[in-house]
Amino acid sequence: MRTLLLTAAAIHAVLFSIVFLTSTMDVILAAVIAVPLSLAMGAFALVRNGPVGTMWVGTAAGLTALLGWGSWLILWALDRGRTGAAVNVIGVLLPPIAAVTFLVAALLPQTRRA
């Protein structure tokens, strides 16, 4: 479970840094990649059924990532002709917060207590 959470944190951090720090990838393409990956990681985590605390924090991180990256898709769907720079505070703040939350979930104890 820890590896999955660290992988999720790395993917979101790398996508965010590629889009916003280097400007070599369009944010819509990153959102199209990040949303299905978030859903797949969430489904895999639910199937694995890890420790309760880790699952709650991981779920919060996944929902945060979905809200952040999904907001770009909603913005694009509402205005497909976006030629100027769009200010999407949710889309800029939530993906790195999700990456940090995934790291917190990975650091939680991985054992179940009876």
Secondary structure, 3 states (H helix, E strand, C coil): CHHHHHHHHHHHHHHHHHHHHHCCCCHHHHHHHHHHHHHHHHHHHHHHCCCHHHHHHHHHHHHHHHHHHHHHHHHHHHCCCCCCCCCCHHHHHHHHHHHHHHHHHHHCCCCCCC
